[in-house]
Amino acid sequence: MGKMDRNAGYQEFEAATLYCPYCRQTVPVRKRLLLVLPEGDKYDYCCAKCGRPIGAKLDKRDNLRNYRNTGIR
């Protein structure tokens, strides 16, 4: 099994919890679409307790296209 085979299932990660510097603890997060850009969709991860943005993610168009073509739902 090559390196590419082992990592094939780990192309995208979604954060379930992140550290919130405002609440000073690890908290669940909500993913919110912030911008639709030519290179991909930009998301904010917001603290579920205080509602402030504590992280961001850019879903690149190439990754989304590859994900949709695999048939995984």
C-alpha positions in Angstrom: 0.0 0.0 0.0 1.6 3.3 -1.1 1.5 6.6 0.6 -1.2 7.9 -1.7 -3.4 4.9 -1.0 -3.3 5.4 2.8 -4.1 9.1 2.6 -6.8 8.9 -0.1 -9.6 9.1 2.5 -8.2 12.2 4.2 -8.5 14.9 1.5 -10.9 17.1 3.5 -11.3 17.7 7.3 -14.1 19.4 9.1 -13.6 21.0 12.5 -16.0 19.9 15.2 -14.3 21.7 18.0 -11.8 24.5 18.3 -10.2 26.5 21.0 -12.0 29.8 21.5 -9.7 32.5 22.9 -12.7 34.6 24.0 -14.3 31.7 26.1 -10.9 30.3 27.0 -11.9 26.8 26.3 -12.4 24.2 23.6 -15.9 24.6 22.2 -18.1 23.2 19.4 -18.1 25.3 16.2 -20.6 26.2 13.6 -19.4 26.4 10.0 -20.8 29.5 8.2 -20.3 30.3 4.5 -18.5 33.7 4.3 -17.6 34.2 0.7 -17.9 32.5 -2.7 -14.6 33.1 -4.5 -13.3 32.0 -7.9 -10.7 29.8 -6.2 -13.3 28.2 -3.8 -15.7 28.8 -0.9 -14.5 30.5 2.2 -16.0 29.4 5.5 -15.8 30.8 9.0 -15.8 28.6 12.0 -17.8 30.4 14.8 -17.8 29.5 18.5 -21.2 27.9 19.4 -21.1 29.7 22.8 -20.2 33.3 22.0 -20.7 33.3 18.3 -17.4 35.0 17.4 -15.3 33.7 14.5 -12.4 31.6 15.7 -11.2 29.9 12.5 -11.5 29.8 8.7 -11.3 27.4 5.9 -11.1 27.7 2.1 -12.7 24.8 0.2 -10.8 24.9 -3.1 -12.7 24.2 -6.3 -10.4 21.4 -7.3 -11.0 19.5 -4.1 -14.7 19.9 -4.4 -14.7 18.7 -8.0 -12.6 15.6 -7.0 -14.8 14.9 -4.0 -18.0 15.0 -6.1 -16.5 12.8 -8.8 -15.7 10.0 -6.3 -19.3 9.2 -5.7 -18.9 9.6 -1.9 -21.9 11.2 -0.2 
